[in-house]
Amino acid sequence: MAREIERKFLVTGDAWRDQVIQQTRFVQGYLNSIEETSCKSSVRIRIEGTQANINIKSLEIGLSRDEYEYPIALADAENMLKKLTVGPIIEKIRYLVPAAIGVWEIDEFFGDNDGLIIAELELPDERTPVTVPDWIGREVTDDLKYYNVSLSKNPYSQWKQHETN
């Protein structure tokens, strides 16, 4: 079993753009609804550049959760995204920026989530201290609405102004 440990933050500036070492376009959609009371995981299809995968994550909010990911054929992923997904498709560009520990993954969203930029940092341990650059804003690790699975159901463009603060 794989365990993902990461922290999520809002991005509050453009200074990170000069530090980007790689960028990849992502298109993803979910095959199940998290609104079901018995739902224990999200099941996602994702295309990253020219590669595709299916991903299953436990629906735990916070620093760590179970995660399983397997490659699938690109044509299968494209077909599933067109025919089987629940809610809007998530479109974003992921930028990689070096961090003191690991790499910042900065997701700039488009489509229904245009205007939202979130930085994530995967950690080796939940107690690992994080050095936060000036362009990092409020931490949203424990805020469900900033998770991709939630953005596919309740896109950023539909939030009321007080929800974005």
C-alpha positions, 0 to 999 in steps of 0.5 A: 500500500502506498501512503501519500503525505502532502501539504497544500497551500494557496499561491499568492504571487507570480515569483515562483514562475521564474523557478519552474523546472518543468510543466505538464498539462493535466486533464482528469475526471472522476468515475465515482461521486463522493456524495454517496454516504458509503463512499470511501475513496475517489477513483480518477482517470488522469492524462498527464501530457502523453501518459494516462493512469487510473488513481484510487485515493482514500477519502481522508482529509489532511496530511496523509491518505492511501493512494494507488496509481496504475498506468492505462492506455491513453486511448482508454483514458480519453474514452473514459473521460468522455463517457464515464466521468461524474462532474466537470473535467479538471484541467490544469498545468502542473509546474515543478519548482525546487523546494528545500525538501522535494519539489513544489507541485504548483497546479494552475487551474483552467476551465471551471476552476480558472483563477485557482492556483494551489501548491502541494509539497509531498513529504517523507513524514508527517512531522517534516518541517516545511520552509515556505517561500514568500509566494505561498499563502494560506495552508489548505491541507485540511480544507476539503473544497481545495481537493481536486475531487471536490473541485470536480463537483463544486468548481472554483468559478461557482464559489461565493466570494467569502468561500475564496478567503 
